[in-house]
């Protein structure tokens, strides 16, 4: 199938996913703007005001500083978990497309990725606004942000291919995936800086492929420090491997989808 056809399919899948998410709601697509703000307000209030958690690396230790560091990590984590959590029912909910011989079913996760990316971009707009309001000045290092997010997208689609393919045969996976993602949230330096952990536990967080993108994104946006060549290379290699592995698993299992839906 031609590249142009695949592009049209991806656009249609993304459009359909966004419409389905907000179908029947009063606020409609406004939830794309409201949800990040609601989550940000809740986390900032609990951790910044009630628990009074401080974040190192800022000139001051205000709630706004903590909110910026927290929101940066949440953007990466939400981008990944939004795609993966919805992928567990992807095959079953698209049974009509699976049974079409000519349809490129490997593109199905693209709709999830596109919708999640839409929310991510909106969240980034809020984050940049917070950074500018707090006095952080844009630097050349900010140009690396799209590269970091692209790596997260590759990880997300790779994981989505694996989860969606395996969920077609293991229905229990749809029930397990949310607790797993919750555990991953706390094993990722979202609510805390990596430096705050005891050194003997660093390996547990560093083995998580989402740790590096979050740490790099914070360093880029907050400190204005460009990532090193080694960091970028490791991120690219890891993300590409996860995407290729996911694609391999999906292709090996896709022939049996029609028999189990």
Secondary structure, 3 states (H helix, E strand, C coil): CCHHHHHHHHHHHHHHHHHHHHCCCCCHHHHHHHHHHHHHHHHHHHHHHHCCCCCCCCCCCCHHHHHHHHHHHHHHHHHHHHHHHHHCCHHHHCHHHHCCCCCCHHHHHHHHHHHHHHHHHHHHHHHHHHHHHCCCCCCHHHHHHHHHHHHHHHHHHHHHHHHHHHHHHCCCHHHHHHHHHHHHHHCCCCCCCHHHCCHHHHHHHHCCHHHHHHHHHHHHHHHCCCCCHHHHHHHHHHHHHHHHHHHHHHHHHHHHHHHHC
